[in-house]
Amino acid sequence: MTQNLNNSVLDGIKRVHFIGIGGSGMYPLAQILCSKGYELSGSDNNETETLDAVRKMGCKVYMGQRAENIEGAELIVYTSAIMSDNPELIAAKESGVPLMERSDLLGLVSSWYENAVCVCGTHGKTTATSMLTQIFVEAEEDISCVIGGKLKAIGGGSGRAGSSETFICESCEFEDHYLKLHPDVVVILNVDADHLDYFGTLDNIKKSFGSFASLASNCLIINGDDRNTLDSVADVNKKKITFGFDKANDYYAEIISAKGLRTSFNVYHSGELFGEFELFVPGKHNVLNAVASIAAASLSGISANVMKDALSKFTGAGRRFEKMAYEKGVTIVDDYAHHPTELEAVLTAAKSLDFNRVWAVFQPFTYSRTQILMDDFARVLKIADKVVLTDIMGSREKNTNGIYTRQLAEKIEGCIFFDAPDELVDMQTAKRKEENFDEIIEYLSGELCEGDLVITLGCGDAYKLAKKLGKKLHETEG
């Protein structure tokens, strides 16, 4: 069973094995442990650039997950995404070797740093964590970091191991995982209704964020414009630094101009001009993410000029309005947005740009979220000029309540989806998913016109559809 963690858990341990070492959450932890002198091994199912990077660190990587892979390990790390029937996990549990879930190890690692800056929020945490990381990298601070997406500024990975006492960590509220962390500074971007299959109510979500805020040993940096955030920390007796657009905040932004992907804005601190900044990722929500990162970086003594240079070079984290292709006059981007509030922000930003039509290609994620938030999904998807839906990606869930894409499509006039017998959709087979994507790609390739923008949306694997669509358009004559 998973161990109750403290620093003594790693005493005397030299060999650590990661089940799924190529995952975006596992790779940064492997980097940090490797830098501390641990001997690592790991397994994964698909060859990736990340696995190449793991090998270059001197780690043994096994392709495929088998019982014999854990031989010689003195500690085994796994993620909650690993299914209970995974042969490697079964062998690990039977071996008597200590087991750690990834979020437990992340919590332990966070306690090793004197300046752990933990960025949380229902929306935007990967982008804001990436912005903050980019600022520290520009300042030539040798930080360690864990990010939920890939960032070019750190070599295209999802984390890095450094020698300084600063640790920047994306902190996820899913199943209260962030309550295992040891933050010095907590940044709260926003609080919204999500993961209701776990939390049940918005009030419970607020209590969770309040509990996380109370763990900060130094201070809180919070969105002063967001009522839910303010409610969450109302009873938390910590120093609070606010940010937002309202002039009552400690740090606030005023947008000067927004054209294409470029947004110019001033930031004020305590009513005085702090600096003029440029950002090349669209949307007011990204300006807000930038102001949060500016407030956090300022707390660590980084100058406004360094921040200005860093943010002007920031082109987004992986899967955050990430440009995938430009073919036949059609721009294809991909975004991780999977909650109505995130979709609204992304699609509003897209509509403000100079495109002919905005196509939203959305992959709903989990049956429970789709069912609970269906009306909100329908409302925000209507912002796009055209909407195409894939089958629901069930992920960790079974479709016990009979929730299907067609039910969402019926609420959106002109929405396109490609149906299949319910039993095929429920099976979530790789073959069905590929067929579904191919149907959508075939449809889009015949409908798209020069000047259109296609955004694939969702936290599953909709990005694969974007890549295949770009390839299809490239191969199309005319």
Helices and strands as residue ranges (DSSP letters): G 7-10, E 15-19, H 26-35, E 39-44, H 49-56, E 60-63, G 67-70, E 75-78, H 87-95, E 99-101, H 102-110, E 115-120, H 125-138, E 144-151, G 152-154, E 157-160, E 166-170, G 174-180, E 185-188, H 196-199, H 202-213, E 219-223, H 227-232, E 239-244, E 251-259, E 262-269, E 272-279, H 284-299, H 304-313, E 322-327, E 330-335, H 340-351, E 358-362, H 367-372, H 374-381, E 386-389, H 405-409, E 416-417, H 422-427, H 430-447, E 453-457, H 462-475
